[in-house]
């Protein structure tokens, strides 16, 4: 089977870390289409100073798909703790930046880095152009930039009403479009809804390919709400936000955690203004979307998806919903 995962942040890299174990015996072709709209931290600094797409999420996904996460993978994740100009940067971000400058092409830099780490799949940015996310909140404020959107959301003055890209006409790499069109299954998420998943869908070429492909599109809903982005959201609310962004229904199947997290962790997350996402199954099914739920938790110190449980569950779903 051919699988394409779309997203960004820690959610996508976690999914890839789990699902790569099924390549190549169950998954013949695995690709990840990754957002490059991050404007915070090391990625944001390099993006602004070197005029390249944000490399951070790309780096995390490359390391996650590395055949063996050995010393070389650890080197790519190393973050400088001191040094004027170096402090806060990760080695992998700097490596991708240098390769982009040498080759003159961000896509080539990603491809070369992927070969060095011998990844089990293919990483493609949703665009190789510089792009920003812009959001209009229900209080009328228009905020530009991934970090700024999240920070403004935490003020709880309004919720995200509309989201778009600037510039609006950025192009997707042809390779990303072809992977979507030829896929059997497409996985959206998990990850930050408005700043990791939806930005990919706002690239016109990506959106059109998702509307045209015959692939089954599976949305993996987050386990917890995200402060400043999805406060009070149910599973159905997450899906509606995706469909509002694309202007059409694209989700065929939703995957949700059904195991209640430990009380001690729920109390911890309450202090961070986050709560478990409610699975409003009836509301989701009214939208014509098939629902699959299971215990997908890794709840030791944090409440998040367990990469192995999620990957195994997805493979089982793929086999049950064959085209």
Secondary structure, 3 states (H helix, E strand, C coil): CEEEEEECHHHHHHHHHHHHHHECCCECEEEEEECCCCCCHHHHHHHHHHCCCCCHHHHHHHHHHECCCCHHHHHHHCECCCCCCCCCCEHHHHHHHHHHHHHCCHHHHHHHHHHHCCECCEEEECCCCCCEEEEEECCCCEEECHHHHHHHHCCCCCCEEEEEEECCCCCCCHHHHHHHHHCCEEEECCCCHHHHHHHHHCCHHHHHHHHHCCCEEEEECCCECCCCCCCCCCHHHHHHHHHHHHCCCCCCEEEEECCCCCHHHHHHHHCCCCCECCCCHHHHHHCCCEEEEECCEECCCCCEECHHHHHHHHHHHHHHCCC
